[in-house]
Amino acid sequence: MTATTLDRVDGFGRLVSDTPTTRLDITINDIPRTLRLKLDGHNIGGSIKARTAYGLVRDLAQRGRLEPDTEIVESTSGNLGIALALLGKYLGVRVTTVVDPLITDGALRRLRELGARVEMVHERDNNGGYLLSRLGRVRQLLDSDPRRVWTDQYNNPANPRIHEMTTGPEMRERGALDLDAVFLAISTGGTLAGVSADMKQASPSTAVVAVDIDGSIAYRGTAAPRRVSGIGASRRSTFLDDWMIDDFRSVTLAEMAASCRAMLEEHGLYLGASSGAVLAACLRYLADTPDARDVCCLCPDLGEKYASTIYNTAWLRSAGCSEEALSNHWLPVRASG
Ligand SMILES: Cc1ncc(COP(=O)(O)O)c(C=O)c1O
């Protein structure tokens, strides 16, 4: 590694932004609450994974694993691949992404536009997901060419570390001084592990709530096929530990979709599927936790990529979500500002 390589990576790091937080004043069970939404979909590349990509590739550079002929390989549900492809373009380094059929059309198109090589796996693994199939393909790619390196978002401590250094402090500093709770979607668990490490140290009274989708076993739960990418995993996270998580909520596809649609229709916020899950879990938590007055939801990406899935009535119906199921799930909240 040369100092120049690390400087180049840090040049990208300076583009990874302190994302906006918007605030909704809502009333649940007659109690006024402040709901803050940190919109990481406004980050470079359209998701929070800009941070993760920067942290992981900086780690490669520091370990001397980033040379001009290096090819970065990673398994991704879409967002990390897009962020790595952008960073690869910035550095002039090749990127290969291993994806699965749950990837949204928009994410797939973006990966190709950014010049990433895309390897699609088609076999579901024994837990009904695709993660283990993707990891098998990553292993084959690494074994067949020594110039390939794996950023390994699933095990590399650089993943949680970047969220401990940036995402957690931003949630605290742009929100209330004492947030009652923060809500985070889990997949690798890197975001939550990093944010929780920061919260436990700097704001120990803030409850850290992990949010997952039914069918995922990232933290708990029973494995089953899932229809949406980004949130969830078909194996346990290596980063998550009980001390980091004060509450755990798993949501259904209908709850997730209902929240996304309601946020668009009632508040003009076009949020990604995981953000819908986080909101659904947050509203349930607020309904059964009267003391929680000021909370923050981390919203990993925006809605565009999900136009043909979570925002599409025909797709939702094919996934078993009727209009009735959707309207039953949205907890009505009254915005007062
Ligand atoms: C859409 C989406 N959902 C959920 C997450 C949480 O992922 P992880 O647990 O891998 O940090 C992310 C990534 O940051 C994401 O982009």
The ligand as an SDF file (V2000), in Angstrom:
LIG
                    3D

 16 16  0  0  0  0  0  0  0  0999 V2000
  -31.5600   -1.7010    2.6940 C   0  0  0  0  0  0  0  0  0  0  0  0
  -30.7720   -2.0660    3.9150 C   0  0  0  0  0  0  0  0  0  0  0  0
  -31.3670   -2.7110    4.9190 N   0  0  0  0  0  0  0  0  0  0  0  0
  -30.6930   -3.0440    6.0490 C   0  0  0  0  0  0  0  0  0  0  0  0
  -29.3790   -2.7390    6.2350 C   0  0  0  0  0  0  0  0  0  0  0  0
  -28.6450   -3.1560    7.5000 C   0  0  0  0  0  0  0  0  0  0  0  0
  -27.5480   -3.8930    7.1500 O   0  0  0  0  0  0  0  0  0  0  0  0
  -26.3680   -4.4420    8.0510 P   0  0  0  0  0  0  0  0  0  0  0  0
  -26.9620   -5.1600    9.2130 O   0  0  0  0  0  0  0  0  0  0  0  0
  -25.6830   -5.3660    7.0920 O   0  0  0  0  0  0  0  0  0  0  0  0
  -25.4960   -3.3250    8.4670 O   0  0  0  0  0  0  0  0  0  0  0  0
  -28.7500   -2.1000    5.1860 C   0  0  0  0  0  0  0  0  0  0  0  0
  -27.3710   -1.7810    5.2320 C   0  0  0  0  0  0  0  0  0  0  0  0
  -26.7650   -1.0650    5.7900 O   0  0  0  0  0  0  0  0  0  0  0  0
  -29.4490   -1.7380    4.0130 C   0  0  0  0  0  0  0  0  0  0  0  0
  -28.8610   -1.0830    3.0020 O   0  0  0  0  0  0  0  0  0  0  0  0
  1  2  1  0
  2  3  1  0
  2 15  2  0
  3  4  2  0
  4  5  1  0
  5  6  1  0
  5 12  2  0
  6  7  1  0
  7  8  1  0
  8  9  2  0
  8 10  1  0
  8 11  1  0
 12 13  1  0
 12 15  1  0
 13 14  2  0
 15 16  1  0
M  END
$$$$
